[in-house]
Amino acid sequence: MKNKALLVGINKYPDPRNELRGCINDILDMEHFISEKNNVYAKENIKKLTDREATKKGIITQIKWLLEGAQPGDQLLFHYSGHGAQAPTLTQQLEKDGLDEIICPYDFDGSNNTTLRDKEFAQLFAGIPKGVHFVWISDSCHAEDLSRDPFNSGEKLYRYFNGPRVSGDIVPNTASAITTPLNGALLSACESHQLSADAIINNRFNGAFTHYLIQNLLEYGDTKPMDLIVQLVNVDLQHNGYDQSPQTEGLLEKRTFFL
């Protein structure tokens, strides 16, 4: 058995208007949780990409590393904290609303060459063998649709990308980002119409979703992801004043976060 994790966090983009504050802390906290608190992942099998390392090429290269050689019984984790958006789809027949959900790598400039679309993720993850325990975490605005917008409001920075768009304007979306069944679990920070907070928690910047996810996993690690998100993380977010409702998708009924 070989457990592997890829953790991507982008605080600083080339345009200072797009800077975030808690994304790197998110993945450092996740690394500490999975390698030291739970000892499920060996540190040599965890890779982190931050800021300028997290280009489209860099992310795809390391996703291929994550999936390479995966066998039934292995555990794989992909965690993304950074900007995202929506763009006119290139495959109209697959999207009723005409939009793809995208993440914005460090080098995102509005071109398809620097855009990571939901369809590309679906293709990459389609090869995960059955029996592999795969968890995908997206701490981002509109994360149900894989996007993240920054909007500064006092102590909270909400994760809107200032700058170029991909082949047209971004418009609201209500469709699911995953168009084919996911062989694993997607845990997303909020619903498609909501924002996800970069917040000061205990005098430190974090994604609110990642913070409360890890806090609950420390206490209730044997809980199924759907119950963990709906009954615990969602309640903590609401209780602490965050107007976001995290979502789950994929094969969740018989699995916990860790095997």
Backbone torsions as a table, in degrees:
resi	resn	phi	psi	omega
1	MET	NA	133.0	179.0
2	LYS	-132.5	109.4	179.6
3	ASN	-92.7	135.0	-177.0
4	LYS	-135.8	148.3	179.7
5	ALA	-137.9	140.4	172.5
6	LEU	-121.2	121.4	-176.0
7	LEU	-119.3	119.7	-176.4
8	VAL	-118.1	123.4	178.3
9	GLY	-136.9	126.2	-177.8
10	ILE	-124.1	110.8	172.9
11	ASN	-93.9	-45.3	-171.8
12	LYS	-107.4	119.3	171.8
13	TYR	-104.4	163.0	180.0
14	PRO	-54.9	-37.0	177.2
15	ASP	-87.9	116.9	-177.8
16	PRO	-57.4	-22.8	179.5
17	ARG	-64.5	-19.5	-175.9
18	ASN	-100.5	7.7	-178.1
19	GLU	-66.2	138.7	173.5
20	LEU	-113.6	176.4	-171.1
21	ARG	-126.9	-26.3	-172.0
22	GLY	-111.0	2.4	-171.2
23	CYS	-69.2	-42.8	179.9
24	ILE	-69.2	-38.1	174.2
25	ASN	-60.1	-36.4	177.5
26	ASP	-54.6	-50.8	-173.4
27	ILE	-78.0	-27.6	173.5
28	LEU	-65.9	-40.5	177.7
29	ASP	-66.0	-39.9	178.9
30	MET	-66.5	-40.3	177.3
31	GLU	-60.2	-45.6	179.7
32	HIS	-61.6	-41.1	-178.8
33	PHE	-64.7	-48.1	-173.0
34	ILE	-79.0	-22.5	-175.3
35	SER	-103.8	-29.2	-174.8
36	GLU	-113.3	-40.3	180.0
37	LYS	-75.9	-36.3	-176.3
38	ASN	-114.3	-18.2	178.5
39	ASN	55.3	33.2	178.7
40	VAL	-87.7	-30.5	-179.1
41	TYR	-119.3	126.4	174.0
42	ALA	-72.9	142.9	-175.6
43	LYS	-59.1	-32.3	179.9
44	GLU	-70.3	-13.0	177.9
45	ASN	-105.1	18.0	175.6
46	ILE	-117.1	126.3	175.0
47	LYS	-116.3	140.2	178.0
48	LYS	-119.0	138.9	171.4
49	LEU	-121.4	126.8	-180.0
50	THR	-131.2	146.0	174.4
51	ASP	44.5	-121.0	-170.9
52	ARG	-65.7	-15.8	174.4
53	GLU	-72.1	-23.9	-171.0
54	ALA	-90.8	54.6	172.3
55	THR	-76.6	171.1	176.2
56	LYS	-58.4	-47.8	179.9
57	LYS	-60.4	-43.3	-178.7
58	GLY	-63.3	-41.9	-179.5
59	ILE	-66.4	-46.7	-179.4
60	ILE	-63.3	-42.4	179.2
61	THR	-58.0	-43.3	-177.3
62	GLN	-78.5	-26.8	172.2
63	ILE	-64.3	-40.9	177.6
64	LYS	-63.1	-37.9	174.0
65	TRP	-61.4	-43.0	-178.6
66	LEU	-59.3	-41.2	-173.8
67	LEU	-87.7	-18.1	-174.8
68	GLU	-61.1	126.5	175.5
69	GLY	74.9	11.4	-178.4
70	ALA	-63.6	136.7	-179.0
71	GLN	-129.7	155.4	176.2
72	PRO	-51.2	135.0	-177.0
73	GLY	99.3	-18.1	176.9
74	ASP	-74.3	156.0	173.9
75	GLN	-117.9	131.0	179.7
76	LEU	-124.9	138.6	178.8
77	LEU	-130.7	129.7	172.5
78	PHE	-123.0	119.0	-179.1
79	HIS	-120.5	125.5	177.6
80	TYR	-121.2	126.0	170.1
81	SER	-126.9	115.6	-177.7
82	GLY	170.6	-174.6	-178.1
83	HIS	-73.0	155.2	172.9
84	GLY	-149.7	174.0	-176.9
85	ALA	-163.5	-169.8	174.7
86	GLN	-129.4	150.7	-178.1
87	ALA	-146.6	151.6	175.9
88	PRO	-52.6	133.4	-174.1
89	THR	-73.0	153.3	173.6
90	LEU	-94.4	-8.2	-178.5
91	THR	-128.4	78.1	-171.8
92	GLN	-55.4	-34.4	-175.4
93	GLN	-68.8	-16.3	-178.2
94	LEU	-97.7	-9.4	-175.8
95	GLU	-129.5	109.0	-179.2
96	LYS	-63.1	-32.3	-178.6
97	ASP	-90.4	-2.0	178.1
98	GLY	76.5	15.1	-175.6
99	LEU	-124.9	143.3	166.4
100	ASP	-102.2	149.6	169.3
101	GLU	-91.6	139.4	-176.9
102	ILE	-132.2	157.5	163.4
103	ILE	-107.5	155.7	-176.1
104	CYS	-109.0	97.2	175.7
105	PRO	-61.4	172.7	-178.7
106	TYR	-55.4	-37.5	-175.0
107	ASP	-92.9	14.2	-178.8
108	PHE	-58.0	125.2	-179.8
109	ASP	-130.1	13.1	179.7
110	GLY	95.0	-8.8	179.3
111	SER	-91.3	157.2	177.5
112	ASN	-63.5	-26.8	-179.2
113	ASN	-66.6	-19.6	-178.8
114	THR	-117.2	13.8	-178.3
115	THR	-108.4	134.8	173.6
116	LEU	-107.6	107.1	-176.0
117	ARG	-89.1	159.2	177.2
118	ASP	-58.5	-33.6	179.8
119	LYS	-65.2	-34.7	178.0
120	GLU	-68.1	-41.0	175.3
121	PHE	-61.5	-42.5	-179.7
122	ALA	-60.3	-41.1	178.9
123	GLN	-66.3	-42.9	-179.9
124	LEU	-63.7	-43.9	-174.6
125	PHE	-83.8	-11.3	-179.2
126	ALA	-63.5	-23.8	-178.0
127	GLY	-85.9	3.6	179.3
128	ILE	-67.1	122.3	-177.8
129	PRO	-65.1	150.1	172.9
130	LYS	-62.0	142.6	-178.3
131	GLY	95.4	-10.2	173.6
132	VAL	-85.1	134.2	-179.2
133	HIS	-91.4	101.2	-173.6
134	PHE	-113.3	127.1	176.0
135	VAL	-123.8	130.9	179.1
136	TRP	-119.0	122.2	178.8
137	ILE	-111.6	129.0	174.6
138	SER	-125.2	105.8	177.0
139	ASP	-97.1	92.0	-173.0
140	SER	-157.3	157.5	174.3
141	CYS	-62.6	145.8	-177.7
142	HIS	50.6	36.6	-170.2
143	ALA	-64.3	-22.3	173.9
144	GLU	-58.0	-28.2	176.6
145	ASP	-111.5	18.3	175.4
146	LEU	59.3	52.2	173.3
147	SER	-140.8	160.0	-174.5
148	ARG	-145.5	130.6	-176.8
149	ASP	-122.9	134.8	174.2
150	PRO	-90.7	129.8	174.0
151	PHE	-146.7	116.0	-171.3
152	ASN	-83.2	126.1	178.4
153	SER	-143.8	87.5	178.7
154	GLY	64.8	-123.3	-176.9
155	GLU	-82.0	-5.9	-179.5
156	LYS	-111.8	133.2	172.9
157	LEU	-114.2	115.9	-176.6
158	TYR	-87.1	126.0	-172.9
159	ARG	-73.4	NA	NA
160	TYR	NA	119.1	-178.0
161	PHE	-83.3	116.6	177.7
162	ASN	-83.7	125.9	178.2
163	GLY	135.3	-156.0	-171.8
164	PRO	-68.6	148.6	174.2
165	ARG	-108.3	162.5	-179.6
166	VAL	-92.0	108.2	172.1
167	SER	51.0	41.4	176.8
168	GLY	135.1	176.5	-177.2
169	ASP	-81.2	152.1	174.3
170	ILE	-84.7	134.1	179.9
171	VAL	-129.0	161.7	-178.5
172	PRO	-57.8	149.1	-177.3
173	ASN	-136.3	144.3	177.1
174	THR	-125.1	4.6	-176.6
175	ALA	-87.2	156.4	177.5
176	SER	-71.9	142.9	-179.6
177	ALA	-74.2	-27.8	-175.9
178	ILE	-93.9	116.8	-177.4
179	THR	-98.5	-10.2	174.5
180	THR	-128.3	153.5	-177.9
181	PRO	-56.5	135.1	179.6
182	LEU	-92.6	123.0	177.8
183	ASN	-81.0	69.7	-176.8
184	GLY	160.7	-160.3	-177.5
185	ALA	-124.8	130.0	171.6
186	LEU	-103.6	122.5	175.7
187	LEU	-111.1	115.7	-174.9
188	SER	-117.2	152.2	-167.3
189	ALA	-75.1	-20.9	-175.6
190	CYS	-166.2	174.3	175.3
191	GLU	-75.4	167.9	-171.8
192	SER	-64.8	-23.2	-178.1
193	HIS	-98.0	4.6	-173.6
194	GLN	-108.4	167.1	175.4
195	LEU	-107.2	153.3	179.5
196	SER	-113.3	133.0	-168.9
197	ALA	-89.9	131.9	156.9
198	ASP	-89.0	117.9	-170.4
199	ALA	-135.2	160.2	172.2
200	ILE	-88.4	112.6	178.9
201	ILE	-124.3	121.3	-176.3
202	ASN	54.9	45.2	176.3
203	ASN	63.1	29.9	-177.4
204	ARG	-149.2	142.0	179.8
205	PHE	-79.0	136.2	176.2
206	ASN	-153.7	157.1	162.0
207	GLY	-69.0	127.1	-177.4
208	ALA	-59.2	-39.1	-179.3
209	PHE	-62.5	-49.1	-179.6
210	THR	-61.3	-41.6	-179.3
211	HIS	-58.5	-50.9	-176.3
212	TYR	-76.6	-25.5	173.8
213	LEU	-63.6	-50.7	-179.3
214	ILE	-64.5	-41.2	179.8
215	GLN	-57.4	-41.8	-179.4
216	ASN	-77.7	-32.9	176.3
217	LEU	-64.5	-34.3	178.0
218	LEU	-61.4	-32.7	-176.9
219	GLU	-99.6	-31.7	-173.9
220	TYR	-129.1	47.8	-174.1
221	GLY	-64.4	-19.4	-179.3
222	ASP	-94.0	13.4	178.9
223	THR	-86.6	141.9	177.0
224	LYS	-64.1	142.9	-175.8
225	PRO	-52.4	-41.0	-178.7
226	MET	-61.5	-44.8	178.9
227	ASP	-69.2	-39.5	179.8
228	LEU	-58.6	-46.6	-176.8
229	ILE	-72.6	-49.5	-172.8
230	VAL	-72.7	-43.9	-171.4
231	GLN	-91.9	-22.4	-174.2
232	LEU	-117.2	-61.3	-176.6
233	VAL	-63.4	-44.8	-180.0
234	ASN	-60.0	-42.0	179.6
235	VAL	-64.0	-42.7	178.8
236	ASP	-63.2	-41.6	178.9
237	LEU	-62.7	-45.9	-179.6
238	GLN	-65.1	-42.4	-178.8
239	HIS	-62.6	-30.9	-178.4
240	ASN	-98.5	13.4	169.8
241	GLY	87.1	18.9	178.4
242	TYR	-99.0	121.2	-176.6
243	ASP	-89.4	67.2	177.3
244	GLN	-146.6	141.8	-177.3
245	SER	-119.5	101.7	-178.0
246	PRO	-62.7	153.1	-173.9
247	GLN	-125.9	161.3	174.9
248	THR	-130.0	152.7	179.0
249	GLU	-154.6	151.7	176.3
250	GLY	103.7	-158.9	-174.8
251	LEU	-85.3	95.6	-171.0
252	LEU	-118.9	-19.6	-166.4
253	GLU	-61.9	-37.9	-172.7
254	LYS	-112.1	13.3	-174.5
255	ARG	-122.9	150.1	169.2
256	THR	-104.8	175.3	-179.4
257	PHE	-59.2	-44.5	173.1
258	PHE	-111.7	147.4	173.4
259	LEU	-70.2	NA	NA
